[in-house]
Amino acid sequence: MENKTNTKPKKEREASLVPLIRACEDCWSAIRKEHPRLPEVVLLIESNSASLGGKKKTTAKLGHFFNNSWRKADGTMYHEVVLTGEHLARPATAVFGTLLHEAAHALNFANGLQDTSRNGRYHNKVFKTTAMDMGMIVSKLKIKNSSFGWARTQCTPAIVQKYKKSIKNLQTAM
């Protein structure tokens, strides 16, 4: 009797974030090609309420950049970029825009530039300049009585065109 093994390729789980993380990493790599000083980061998907013990926040945080938050066993430090899971139902261009927004923070950090105050909530003119240089439309953001400075960003049509392959891959993964 012949020994037969199952040679069917494994199907990825439908509920897996792996394809989405891969697509986000592809987007980050594409941005790094255009901006070589942009550091490598650990990309995460997180609940908007994760840091509050399950309590919902009053602001709709789309993501964040946090410097030097991951350490490898050899001591190498990495920054983190988080996308909030609640906002992944937006169009891929908007999710890419969040990655590009966080890339502006990462680039400013790499260049030794302070681009926020108030624990990272208020975005100053340094952030505005970098985000615009990266191809974003930047405007002021105010929610209720709180000002977040130059925090409202979106991709220009030229940026959507430039990164269309990465955005398409992101859309497929989403």
Residue pairs with C-beta under 8 A, 6 or more apart in sequence:
12 18
12 19
17 45
19 172
19 173
20 45
20 88
20 170
20 173
20 174
21 43
21 45
22 173
23 166
23 169
23 170
23 172
23 173
23 174
24 43
24 83
24 99
24 170
24 173
25 43
26 166
26 169
26 170
27 96
27 99
27 163
27 166
27 167
27 169
27 170
28 38
28 41
28 43
28 81
28 99
28 103
30 163
30 165
30 166
31 38
31 99
31 100
31 103
31 134
31 163
32 38
32 40
34 134
34 162
35 103
35 107
35 134
37 107
37 110
37 111
38 103
38 106
38 107
38 110
39 78
39 79
39 106
39 109
39 110
40 78
40 79
41 65
41 78
41 79
41 80
41 81
41 106
42 69
42 70
42 78
42 79
42 80
42 81
43 80
43 81
43 82
43 83
44 80
44 81
44 82
44 83
45 82
45 83
45 84
45 85
45 88
46 82
46 83
46 84
46 85
47 84
47 85
47 86
48 56
48 57
48 60
48 61
48 84
48 85
48 86
48 87
49 55
49 56
49 57
59 143
59 146
60 86
60 87
61 84
62 83
62 84
62 87
62 98
62 101
63 81
63 82
63 83
63 84
63 87
63 98
63 99
63 101
63 102
64 80
64 81
64 82
64 102
64 120
65 79
65 80
65 81
65 102
65 105
65 106
65 109
66 79
66 80
66 82
67 79
67 106
67 109
68 77
68 78
68 79
69 78
69 79
69 80
70 77
70 78
70 79
70 80
71 77
71 78
72 78
79 106
79 109
81 99
81 102
81 103
81 106
83 95
83 98
83 99
87 94
87 95
87 98
88 95
88 174
91 171
92 167
92 168
92 170
92 171
92 174
93 155
93 160
93 167
94 154
95 170
95 174
96 155
96 160
96 163
96 166
96 167
96 170
97 136
97 153
97 154
97 155
100 131
100 134
100 135
100 136
100 153
100 155
100 159
101 131
101 136
101 153
103 134
104 115
104 127
104 130
104 131
104 134
104 136
104 153
105 115
105 116
105 127
107 130
107 134
108 114
108 115
108 126
108 127
108 130
113 126
113 130
114 124
114 126
115 123
115 124
115 126
115 127
115 130
116 122
116 123
116 124
116 127
116 149
117 124
121 146
121 148
121 151
122 147
122 148
122 149
122 151
123 141
123 148
123 149
123 150
123 151
124 149
124 150
125 150
127 138
127 149
127 150
127 151
128 138
128 149
128 150
131 138
131 150
131 153
132 138
134 159
135 155
135 156
135 158
135 159
135 162
136 153
136 154
136 155
136 156
136 159
137 153
137 154
137 155
137 156
138 150
138 152
138 153
139 150
139 152
140 147
140 148
140 149
140 150
140 151
140 152
141 147
141 148
141 149
141 150
141 151
141 152
142 148
155 163
160 167
